[in-house]
Amino acid sequence: FAFPTQRREDKMSSNTTIRTRKFLTNRLLNRKQMIVDVIHPDRANVPKNEIREQLAKMYRTTADTVVCFGFRTKFGGGKSTGFALIYDSVDFLKKFEPKHRLGRLGLYEKPKGTRKQRKERKNRQKKVRGKAKANVGAGKKK
């Protein structure tokens, strides 16, 4: 069972080209996944936001459903290779993407407070029952 290979190429501004290879449609995770080659002879590297926008245009979707990561510049520069995922919707992106990548996209905010504060609150909540747990979690009132 072999997947059909699909290659796409798109020219960007200032002599920069994006090519995709090893394209795969992942129905279980509601996404398309691919390896992205960026050829950028005039630049040190290309921002991931530019790559996201260009991939969205190539695959006729919006940039907020595209996730790019793992880019490495080849020795000597001029070419970078990374990975891209294009989700069917933002809801599926939020459901399946890890929290650290959602944070980079601005879709996830880490909970406030240190680990020790969370553990102390949990142990205070173990001592009370019912609705009082919410009051313990809010903190002491002065």
C-alpha positions as CSV (number, residue, x, y, z in Angstrom):
1,F,0.0,0.0,0.0
2,A,1.7,3.2,-1.2
3,F,0.6,6.7,-0.8
4,P,0.6,8.9,-3.9
5,T,3.4,11.4,-3.9
6,Q,2.4,14.9,-4.3
7,R,4.9,17.8,-4.8
8,R,4.0,21.4,-4.9
9,E,6.2,24.4,-5.4
10,D,5.6,28.1,-4.9
11,K,7.8,31.1,-5.4
12,M,7.9,33.6,-2.6
13,S,9.3,37.2,-2.6
14,S,13.0,37.8,-3.1
15,N,14.0,34.6,-4.7
16,T,12.6,32.2,-2.1
17,T,10.9,28.9,-3.0
18,I,8.8,26.5,-1.0
19,R,8.5,22.9,-2.0
20,T,6.5,20.2,-0.2
21,R,7.2,16.5,-0.4
22,K,6.0,13.2,1.3
23,F,2.5,14.6,1.4
24,L,0.1,12.5,3.5
25,T,-3.6,12.9,4.3
26,N,-4.1,11.8,7.9
27,R,-7.8,11.1,8.3
28,L,-7.5,10.0,11.9
29,L,-6.1,13.4,13.0
30,N,-8.1,15.4,10.4
31,R,-5.0,16.9,8.8
32,K,-2.6,16.9,5.9
33,Q,1.1,16.5,6.8
34,M,4.2,17.1,4.7
35,I,7.9,17.8,4.7
36,V,8.6,21.4,3.6
37,D,11.8,22.4,1.8
38,V,12.5,26.2,1.7
39,I,15.2,27.4,-0.7
40,H,16.4,30.9,0.3
41,P,19.7,31.8,-1.3
42,D,19.5,35.5,-0.4
43,R,18.3,35.2,3.2
44,A,19.7,33.6,6.4
45,N,16.4,32.0,7.1
46,V,12.6,32.5,6.5
47,P,10.2,33.2,9.3
48,K,7.6,30.5,10.0
49,N,4.8,33.0,9.7
50,E,5.7,33.6,6.1
51,I,5.9,29.9,5.4
52,R,2.5,29.4,7.1
53,E,0.9,32.0,4.9
54,Q,2.5,30.6,1.7
55,L,1.4,27.0,2.5
56,A,-2.1,28.3,3.2
57,K,-2.2,29.9,-0.2
58,M,-0.8,26.8,-1.9
59,Y,-3.3,24.4,-0.3
60,R,-6.2,26.9,-0.4
61,T,-6.9,27.3,3.3
62,T,-6.3,29.9,6.0
63,A,-3.0,30.4,7.8
64,D,-4.5,29.8,11.3
65,T,-4.9,26.1,10.5
66,V,-1.3,25.6,9.4
67,V,1.5,24.6,11.9
68,C,5.2,24.7,10.9
69,F,7.9,23.3,13.1
70,G,11.3,21.6,13.2
71,F,13.1,23.7,10.6
72,R,16.8,23.1,10.2
73,T,19.0,25.1,7.9
74,K,21.4,23.0,5.8
75,F,25.1,23.5,6.3
76,G,26.2,26.5,4.2
77,G,22.8,28.0,4.2
78,G,20.4,28.6,1.4
79,K,18.0,25.7,2.2
80,S,15.9,24.8,5.2
81,T,13.8,21.7,5.7
82,G,11.0,21.3,8.2
83,F,7.6,19.8,8.8
84,A,4.1,21.2,8.3
85,L,0.6,20.2,9.4
86,I,-2.6,21.6,7.8
87,Y,-5.6,20.9,10.0
88,D,-9.2,20.8,8.6
89,S,-10.3,23.4,11.2
90,V,-8.9,25.4,14.2
91,D,-10.9,23.1,16.5
92,F,-9.1,20.0,15.4
93,L,-5.8,21.9,15.7
94,K,-6.6,22.8,19.3
95,K,-7.7,19.2,20.0
96,F,-4.6,17.4,18.6
97,E,-1.6,19.8,18.8
98,P,0.7,19.7,21.8
99,K,0.4,22.6,24.2
100,H,3.9,24.0,23.5
101,R,3.1,24.4,19.8
102,L,-0.3,25.9,20.6
103,G,1.5,28.4,22.8
104,R,3.7,29.5,19.9
105,L,0.6,30.1,17.8
106,G,-1.0,32.1,20.7
107,L,-3.8,29.6,21.2
108,Y,-2.9,28.4,24.7
109,E,-2.0,30.2,27.9
110,K,0.0,28.4,30.6
111,P,-1.7,28.2,34.0
112,K,-0.4,30.9,36.4
113,G,1.5,30.1,39.5
114,T,4.4,27.8,40.4
115,R,4.3,24.1,40.7
116,K,4.6,24.4,44.5
117,Q,1.6,26.7,44.6
118,R,-0.5,24.2,42.6
119,K,0.5,21.3,44.9
120,E,-0.2,23.3,48.1
121,R,-3.7,24.3,46.8
122,K,-4.4,20.7,45.9
123,N,-3.4,19.5,49.4
124,R,-5.6,22.3,51.0
125,Q,-8.5,21.2,48.8
126,K,-8.1,17.6,50.1
127,K,-9.0,18.7,53.6
128,V,-12.4,20.2,52.7
129,R,-15.5,18.8,51.0
130,G,-18.1,20.1,48.5
131,K,-18.4,23.7,47.6
132,A,-15.7,24.8,50.1
133,K,-13.0,23.4,47.7
134,A,-13.7,26.4,45.3
135,N,-13.1,28.8,48.2
136,V,-9.8,27.1,49.1
137,G,-8.7,27.2,45.5
138,A,-9.3,31.0,45.3
139,G,-6.9,31.7,48.1
140,K,-7.2,33.3,51.5
141,K,-9.1,36.6,51.9
142,K,-7.7,39.3,54.2
